[in-house]
Amino acid sequence: MDSTTRTPRASAVSRRWRLPGKLRRRLVAALALTIGLFMTGALYLVLAPRPQIATAEAATQADPAQIAHGEQLYNNACITCHGTNLQGVQGRGPSLIGAGEAAVYFQVSTGRMPLAREQAEGYRKAPVPELDPDTAEGRQNLQALAAYVQAHGGGPQLPAERGTALIGDDPAKGADAFRLNCASCHSFVGRGGALTRGKYAPILNHATPEQVYAAMLTGPSAMPTFSDRSLTPGEKKDIIAYLLSVRGQRNSPGGYNLGNIGPSAEGMTAFVLGMVALVGITVWLGAKS
């Protein structure tokens, strides 16, 4: 049998076992979808940031005496607004589950908590004396309160470094990162500004390195959070170095030192003075004519 007679028979057999076109397209689409979902799940497991939550192992590693002391402080000062299990109380205070020790440190050390009254955002004020981080006793109490919230609710944790260890070595690099991520709300040199719905970006002149670092981790109020994927620990420290470098500076990046709020001050001043001069000249010409 030659090839001319074998080929038609082979074609007939292959056509007999070939799937219909419509069914074949559906199977190919289902296979492609399955592969796509599998690859998406694999990429998510590899690239997704791990949530900083408290685990049972972390809770057992914490000092039980410190956590017990923090629970006592919480029951005395926080339970009315934040609930018995950190779940929050409607109309009084939000849940602290997932807030973490970083949020506790920022809110309490800056005096924003407890709130003086119901408002859109807490204002910086002197902290409660027994939780003042500038005193040894207040620092221990604040650490205990933060440890209690961390152990029972989880969330972002402050780094082990404190004080000057949180100040980076490259203020120029920090200036670039600050202008890219922070200046739209805090202005070019951290002078703050008004936001929507009664909120505002606070002045950063009096913020300590720990408070700035904690704010970047927790994103208080309208501020976004900056994980270590969006801003590395080194970049956060460089931002702190930049903010410290511009404090007390006589000249702002915009020119004259008009409240250290950047070039917008000079432009607005020139505009107002120019308009006053034009009105004055117009009135003078009208009177003379």
C-alpha positions in Angstrom: 0.0 0.0 0.0 1.5 3.3 -1.0 1.4 6.7 0.8 -1.5 7.9 -1.4 -3.9 5.3 0.0 -2.5 5.5 3.6 -3.0 9.2 4.0 -6.8 9.4 3.6 -7.3 6.5 6.0 -5.1 8.2 8.6 -7.0 11.4 8.1 -10.3 9.7 8.7 -9.1 8.1 12.0 -7.7 11.5 13.2 -11.0 13.2 12.3 -12.9 10.5 14.2 -11.0 11.2 17.5 -10.8 15.0 17.0 -13.0 17.0 19.4 -15.6 19.4 17.9 -14.2 22.9 17.5 -16.6 24.5 20.0 -15.8 22.0 22.7 -12.1 22.2 22.0 -12.1 26.0 22.4 -13.9 25.7 25.7 -11.4 23.2 27.0 -8.5 25.4 26.0 -10.1 28.5 27.6 -10.7 26.5 30.9 -7.1 25.3 30.9 -5.8 28.8 30.3 -8.0 30.2 33.1 -6.8 27.5 35.5 -3.2 28.2 34.7 -3.8 32.0 35.1 -5.5 31.5 38.5 -2.7 29.3 39.6 0.0 31.7 38.6 -1.9 34.6 40.2 -2.1 32.7 43.5 1.6 31.9 43.3 2.6 35.5 42.6 0.3 36.7 45.5 1.9 34.3 47.9 5.4 35.5 46.9 4.8 39.2 46.5 2.0 40.1 48.9 3.2 41.9 52.1 2.8 39.8 55.2 0.4 41.5 57.7 2.1 42.5 61.0 -0.3 40.7 63.4 0.3 39.3 66.8 0.6 35.5 66.8 0.3 33.1 69.7 4.1 32.7 69.6 4.7 36.4 69.8 2.2 36.7 72.7 4.0 34.0 74.7 7.4 35.7 74.1 6.1 39.0 75.5 6.6 39.7 79.2 3.4 38.5 81.0 4.0 41.0 83.8 4.3 43.9 81.3 1.1 42.8 79.5 -0.8 42.5 82.8 0.4 46.0 83.8 -0.7 47.3 80.3 -4.1 45.7 80.8 -4.5 47.5 84.1 -3.7 50.8 82.4 -6.0 50.0 79.5 -8.9 49.3 81.9 -8.3 52.5 83.8 -8.0 54.9 80.8 -9.1 53.3 77.5 -11.8 50.7 78.1 -14.7 53.2 78.1 -14.1 54.2 74.5 -12.3 51.2 73.0 -14.2 48.3 74.6 -13.3 45.4 76.8 -11.8 43.4 73.9 -10.3 46.2 71.9 -13.4 46.0 69.6 -14.3 49.7 70.0 -17.4 51.4 71.1 -19.8 52.9 68.6 -19.9 56.7 68.9 -17.0 56.8 71.3 -13.9 55.1 69.9 -12.6 52.9 67.1 -11.5 49.3 67.4 -7.8 48.8 68.3 -7.6 45.4 66.6 -4.8 45.6 64.1 -3.7 49.0 65.4 -0.5 47.7 67.0 2.0 49.2 69.4 3.1 51.8 66.8 -0.3 53.4 66.7 -0.5 53.3 70.5 2.8 55.0 70.9 2.0 57.7 68.3 -1.5 58.6 69.6 -0.6 58.5 73.3 2.9 60.1 73.2 1.6 63.0 71.1 -1.3 63.6 73.5 -3.9 63.0 70.8 -5.3 60.2 73.0 -7.4 60.6 75.0 -9.4 63.0 72.9 -10.3 66.3 74.6 -13.7 66.3 72.8 -15.4 64.7 69.8 -13.7 66.0 66.6 -12.6 65.0 63.2 -8.9 64.6 64.3 -7.0 64.7 67.5 -4.7 67.7 68.1 -1.2 67.4 69.5 -1.0 68.3 73.2 0.9 67.4 76.3 0.5 63.6 77.0 -1.0 62.3 80.1 1.7 62.5 82.8 1.7 58.8 83.7 2.2 58.0 80.0 4.7 60.7 79.1 7.6 59.1 77.2 10.0 61.8 78.5 9.9 60.4 82.0 11.1 57.0 83.0 7.8 55.9 84.6 5.8 57.2 81.7 8.0 55.4 79.2 7.5 52.1 81.1 3.8 52.6 81.3 3.5 53.5 77.6 5.5 50.4 76.7 3.2 48.3 78.8 0.1 49.7 77.3 1.4 49.2 73.8 2.5 45.7 74.6 -1.0 44.8 75.8 -2.7 46.2 72.7 -0.1 44.4 70.5 -0.5 41.1 72.3 -4.3 41.1 72.0 -4.9 43.0 68.7 -1.7 42.8 66.6 -0.6 45.3 64.1 2.5 47.4 63.1 5.4 47.3 65.6 8.0 49.9 66.2 11.6 49.0 65.3 14.0 48.1 68.2 16.0 51.3 67.5 15.2 54.5 69.4 16.3 58.1 69.3 19.3 58.9 67.1 19.4 55.3 65.8 16.3 56.2 63.8 18.1 59.2 62.1 19.4 58.2 58.6 22.7 59.2 57.1 21.4 60.8 53.9 19.1 63.8 54.4 19.3 64.6 50.7 17.9 61.2 49.8 15.3 61.7 52.6 14.3 65.1 51.1 13.6 63.4 47.7 11.5 60.7 49.4 9.7 63.3 51.6 8.8 65.5 48.6 7.6 62.5 46.6 5.4 61.0 49.4 4.7 63.6 52.1 5.1 67.2 50.8 1.7 67.3 49.1 0.1 67.4 52.6 2.9 68.5 55.0 4.5 71.1 52.7 8.1 71.0 51.6 9.6 71.5 55.1 6.9 69.8 57.3 4.9 72.9 58.1 1.6 71.0 57.5 -1.6 72.2 56.0 -5.4 71.9 55.9 -7.1 68.9 54.4 -10.8 68.0 53.8 -13.5 67.2 56.3 -12.0 69.1 59.1 -8.7 67.2 59.0 -5.3 68.5 58.6 -1.6 67.5 58.1 0.1 68.5 61.4 3.3 70.5 61.7 6.3 68.2 62.2 8.6 70.6 64.0 8.0 69.0 67.4 7.7 65.3 66.3 10.4 63.0 67.7 12.0 60.4 65.4 9.9 57.7 67.1 6.7 59.6 66.4 7.5 60.2 62.8 8.5 56.6 62.2 5.3 55.4 64.0 3.2 57.8 61.9 4.6 56.4 58.7 3.9 52.8 59.8 0.3 53.4 61.0 -1.0 56.3 58.9 -3.0 58.2 61.5 -6.2 60.0 60.4 -6.0 60.9 56.7 -2.4 59.9 56.3 -1.6 56.8 54.2 0.4 53.9 55.7 3.9 53.3 54.4 5.0 49.6 54.7 8.5 48.5 54.4 7.7 47.7 50.7 6.6 51.2 49.9 9.3 52.9 52.0 12.2 50.9 53.2 13.4 51.4 56.8 16.4 53.2 55.5 14.2 55.6 53.5 12.1 56.2 56.6 15.2 57.1 58.6 16.5 59.4 55.8 13.2 61.2 55.9 13.6 61.7 59.6 17.1 63.0 59.0 15.8 65.5 56.4 13.0 66.8 58.7 15.5 67.3 61.5 17.9 69.1 59.1 15.3 71.8 58.1 14.2 72.6 61.7 15.4 76.1 62.6 16.7 76.7 59.1 16.7 80.5 58.3 16.0 80.1 54.6 13.4 77.7 53.2 13.9 76.0 49.8 11.7 78.6 48.2 13.8 81.6 49.1 13.0 84.0 52.0 12.0 82.5 55.3 8.2 83.3 55.3 7.1 80.8 57.9 9.1 78.0 56.3 6.2 77.0 54.1 8.1 76.9 50.8 7.9 78.8 47.5 4.1 79.3 47.6 4.6 82.0 50.3 6.8 84.1 48.1 4.4 83.8 45.1 1.4 84.8 47.2 3.2 87.7 48.8 4.3 89.0 45.4 0.7 88.6 44.0 -0.9 90.5 47.0 1.7 93.3 46.9 1.3 93.6 43.1 -2.5 93.8 43.3 -2.3 96.5 46.0 0.2 98.4 44.0 -2.0 98.2 40.9 -5.1 99.3 42.8 -3.1 102.2 44.3 -1.9 103.3 40.9 -5.4 103.1 39.4 -6.9 105.2 42.2 -4.1 107.8 41.9 -4.5 108.0 38.1 -8.3 108.4 38.5 -7.9 111.1 41.0 -5.4 113.0 38.9 -7.5 112.8 35.8 
